[in-house]
Amino acid sequence: QLQVAGPSGPVSVALGEDVVLPCHVSPAQSPGDTEVTWFREHFSPFVHRHRGGQDLYGEQMLHYQGRTKL
């Protein structure tokens, strides 16, 4: 059974600093075979989406455009 674990609480960072949003998949799989979506309160628009081996930026929140990658 696939299990996905992210942070147990909010992730905070100082303004202007980089942050890594941890995500662990068990059993390990290739990112090309899965979809990963980071979102805040709602599924869309999202912070970052990766599906089919590609980063998808079409519906990304404007505040995060050009600032995220997987």
Backbone as JSON Lines, residues from 0, in Angstrom:
{"i":0,"aa":"Q","n":[0.84,-1.19,0.0],"ca":[0.0,0.0,0.0],"c":[0.88,1.24,0.0]}
{"i":1,"aa":"L","n":[0.52,2.19,-0.84],"ca":[1.27,3.43,-0.97],"c":[0.97,4.34,0.22]}
{"i":2,"aa":"Q","n":[2.01,4.87,0.84],"ca":[1.86,5.82,1.94],"c":[2.66,7.07,1.61]}
{"i":3,"aa":"V","n":[2.05,8.23,1.85],"ca":[2.69,9.51,1.61],"c":[2.7,10.27,2.92]}
{"i":4,"aa":"A","n":[3.85,10.76,3.31],"ca":[3.98,11.51,4.56],"c":[4.58,12.87,4.28]}
{"i":5,"aa":"G","n":[3.94,13.89,4.78],"ca":[4.44,15.25,4.7],"c":[4.64,15.77,6.11]}
{"i":6,"aa":"P","n":[4.88,17.06,6.24],"ca":[5.08,17.62,7.57],"c":[3.82,17.49,8.41]}
{"i":7,"aa":"S","n":[4.0,17.3,9.71],"ca":[2.85,17.12,10.6],"c":[2.2,18.44,10.98]}
{"i":8,"aa":"G","n":[2.84,19.55,10.67],"ca":[2.3,20.87,10.99],"c":[2.75,21.88,9.97]}
{"i":9,"aa":"P","n":[2.45,23.15,10.22],"ca":[2.84,24.21,9.28],"c":[4.36,24.28,9.12]}
{"i":10,"aa":"V","n":[4.78,24.68,7.93],"ca":[6.2,24.89,7.64],"c":[6.41,26.4,7.57]}
{"i":11,"aa":"S","n":[7.27,26.92,8.41],"ca":[7.54,28.37,8.46],"c":[8.95,28.65,7.99]}
{"i":12,"aa":"V","n":[9.11,29.81,7.37],"ca":[10.43,30.24,6.9],"c":[10.45,31.76,6.91]}
{"i":13,"aa":"A","n":[11.61,32.32,7.14],"ca":[11.76,33.78,7.12],"c":[11.59,34.31,5.7]}
{"i":14,"aa":"L","n":[11.05,35.49,5.58],"ca":[10.84,36.13,4.28],"c":[12.15,36.21,3.52]}
{"i":15,"aa":"G","n":[12.12,35.75,2.26],"ca":[13.3,35.79,1.41],"c":[14.19,34.56,1.49]}
{"i":16,"aa":"E","n":[13.9,33.66,2.41],"ca":[14.69,32.44,2.56],"c":[14.08,31.3,1.75]}
{"i":17,"aa":"D","n":[14.9,30.31,1.38],"ca":[14.43,29.12,0.69],"c":[13.93,28.12,1.72]}
{"i":18,"aa":"V","n":[13.02,27.26,1.31],"ca":[12.52,26.21,2.19],"c":[12.32,24.94,1.38]}
{"i":19,"aa":"V","n":[12.55,23.81,2.0],"ca":[12.29,22.51,1.39],"c":[11.04,21.95,2.06]}
{"i":20,"aa":"L","n":[10.04,21.61,1.25],"ca":[8.82,21.0,1.77],"c":[9.01,19.49,1.69]}
{"i":21,"aa":"P","n":[9.18,18.84,2.83],"ca":[9.47,17.41,2.81],"c":[8.26,16.57,2.43]}
{"i":22,"aa":"C","n":[8.54,15.52,1.67],"ca":[7.5,14.57,1.27],"c":[8.18,13.22,1.07]}
{"i":23,"aa":"H","n":[7.68,12.21,1.75],"ca":[8.26,10.88,1.65],"c":[7.2,9.9,1.18]}
{"i":24,"aa":"V","n":[7.55,9.09,0.19],"ca":[6.64,8.1,-0.37],"c":[7.19,6.72,-0.06]}
{"i":25,"aa":"S","n":[6.32,5.85,0.43],"ca":[6.73,4.49,0.76],"c":[5.69,3.52,0.23]}
{"i":26,"aa":"P","n":[6.07,2.48,-0.49],"ca":[7.42,2.17,-0.95],"c":[7.88,3.2,-1.98]}
{"i":27,"aa":"A","n":[9.2,3.35,-2.1],"ca":[9.78,4.35,-3.0],"c":[9.31,4.12,-4.43]}
{"i":28,"aa":"Q","n":[8.98,5.21,-5.12],"ca":[8.54,5.16,-6.51],"c":[9.22,6.27,-7.29]}
{"i":29,"aa":"S","n":[9.29,6.11,-8.58],"ca":[9.81,7.15,-9.45],"c":[8.82,8.31,-9.47]}
{"i":30,"aa":"P","n":[9.29,9.57,-9.37],"ca":[8.37,10.7,-9.44],"c":[7.6,10.76,-10.75]}
{"i":31,"aa":"G","n":[8.14,10.15,-11.8],"ca":[7.44,10.13,-13.08],"c":[6.19,9.29,-13.06]}
{"i":32,"aa":"D","n":[6.07,8.39,-12.1],"ca":[4.91,7.5,-12.02],"c":[3.83,8.02,-11.09]}
{"i":33,"aa":"T","n":[4.06,9.15,-10.43],"ca":[3.12,9.64,-9.44],"c":[2.79,11.11,-9.7]}
{"i":34,"aa":"E","n":[1.75,11.57,-9.02],"ca":[1.4,12.99,-9.04],"c":[1.62,13.53,-7.64]}
{"i":35,"aa":"V","n":[2.34,14.65,-7.55],"ca":[2.58,15.31,-6.28],"c":[2.01,16.71,-6.39]}
{"i":36,"aa":"T","n":[1.12,17.08,-5.47],"ca":[0.53,18.41,-5.46],"c":[0.67,19.01,-4.06]}
{"i":37,"aa":"W","n":[1.3,20.16,-3.99],"ca":[1.37,20.92,-2.74],"c":[0.35,22.02,-2.84]}
{"i":38,"aa":"F","n":[-0.5,22.14,-1.82],"ca":[-1.52,23.17,-1.81],"c":[-1.63,23.78,-0.43]}
{"i":39,"aa":"R","n":[-2.31,24.9,-0.35],"ca":[-2.53,25.53,0.95],"c":[-3.91,25.13,1.44]}
{"i":40,"aa":"E","n":[-4.86,26.02,1.44],"ca":[-6.19,25.69,1.96],"c":[-7.07,24.96,0.94]}
{"i":41,"aa":"H","n":[-6.81,25.15,-0.34],"ca":[-7.65,24.59,-1.41],"c":[-6.77,23.83,-2.4]}
{"i":42,"aa":"F","n":[-7.38,22.89,-3.11],"ca":[-6.64,22.09,-4.09],"c":[-6.22,22.91,-5.3]}
{"i":43,"aa":"S","n":[-7.0,23.93,-5.66],"ca":[-6.66,24.75,-6.81],"c":[-7.03,26.18,-6.5]}
{"i":44,"aa":"P","n":[-6.21,27.16,-6.74],"ca":[-4.89,27.0,-7.31],"c":[-3.95,26.36,-6.29]}
{"i":45,"aa":"F","n":[-2.88,25.8,-6.78],"ca":[-1.97,25.05,-5.92],"c":[-0.63,25.78,-5.82]}
{"i":46,"aa":"V","n":[0.2,25.34,-4.88],"ca":[1.55,25.87,-4.73],"c":[2.46,25.24,-5.77]}
{"i":47,"aa":"H","n":[2.37,23.9,-5.95],"ca":[3.18,23.2,-6.95],"c":[2.53,21.87,-7.3]}
{"i":48,"aa":"R","n":[2.58,21.51,-8.57],"ca":[2.08,20.21,-9.02],"c":[3.07,19.58,-9.98]}
{"i":49,"aa":"H","n":[3.31,18.28,-9.78],"ca":[4.22,17.5,-10.63],"c":[3.47,16.23,-11.01]}
{"i":50,"aa":"R","n":[3.36,15.99,-12.32],"ca":[2.64,14.79,-12.79],"c":[3.27,14.34,-14.1]}
{"i":51,"aa":"G","n":[3.38,13.02,-14.25],"ca":[3.9,12.46,-15.5],"c":[5.33,12.89,-15.79]}
{"i":52,"aa":"G","n":[6.11,13.12,-14.72],"ca":[7.5,13.51,-14.9],"c":[7.69,14.97,-15.24]}
{"i":53,"aa":"Q","n":[6.61,15.8,-15.13],"ca":[6.73,17.21,-15.49],"c":[6.14,18.09,-14.39]}
{"i":54,"aa":"D","n":[6.74,19.26,-14.2],"ca":[6.15,20.26,-13.33],"c":[5.04,20.96,-14.11]}
{"i":55,"aa":"L","n":[3.88,21.11,-13.49],"ca":[2.72,21.73,-14.15],"c":[2.45,23.07,-13.47]}
{"i":56,"aa":"Y","n":[2.56,24.14,-14.22],"ca":[2.45,25.47,-13.65],"c":[1.18,26.21,-14.06]}
{"i":57,"aa":"G","n":[0.34,25.62,-14.9],"ca":[-0.82,26.3,-15.47],"c":[-1.78,26.91,-14.47]}
{"i":58,"aa":"E","n":[-2.09,26.23,-13.37],"ca":[-3.04,26.74,-12.38],"c":[-2.34,27.1,-11.07]}
{"i":59,"aa":"Q","n":[-1.03,27.27,-11.13],"ca":[-0.26,27.56,-9.93],"c":[-0.62,28.94,-9.37]}
{"i":60,"aa":"M","n":[-0.64,29.05,-8.02],"ca":[-0.89,30.34,-7.38],"c":[0.13,31.35,-7.89]}
{"i":61,"aa":"L","n":[-0.32,32.55,-8.22],"ca":[0.56,33.58,-8.77],"c":[1.74,33.86,-7.85]}
{"i":62,"aa":"H","n":[1.51,33.84,-6.55],"ca":[2.56,34.15,-5.57],"c":[3.74,33.17,-5.65]}
{"i":63,"aa":"Y","n":[3.51,31.96,-6.17],"ca":[4.55,30.93,-6.21],"c":[5.15,30.71,-7.6]}
{"i":64,"aa":"Q","n":[4.63,31.4,-8.62],"ca":[5.13,31.17,-9.98],"c":[6.62,31.51,-10.06]}
{"i":65,"aa":"G","n":[7.38,30.59,-10.65],"ca":[8.8,30.76,-10.82],"c":[9.61,30.54,-9.56]}
{"i":66,"aa":"R","n":[8.95,30.05,-8.49],"ca":[9.64,29.9,-7.2],"c":[9.65,28.46,-6.69]}
{"i":67,"aa":"T","n":[9.04,27.52,-7.42],"ca":[8.95,26.14,-6.92],"c":[9.51,25.16,-7.93]}
{"i":68,"aa":"K","n":[9.95,23.99,-7.43],"ca":[10.39,22.91,-8.3],"c":[10.35,21.62,-7.5]}
{"i":69,"aa":"L","n":[10.29,20.5,-8.19],"ca":[10.33,19.19,-7.55],"c":[11.61,18.51,-7.96]}
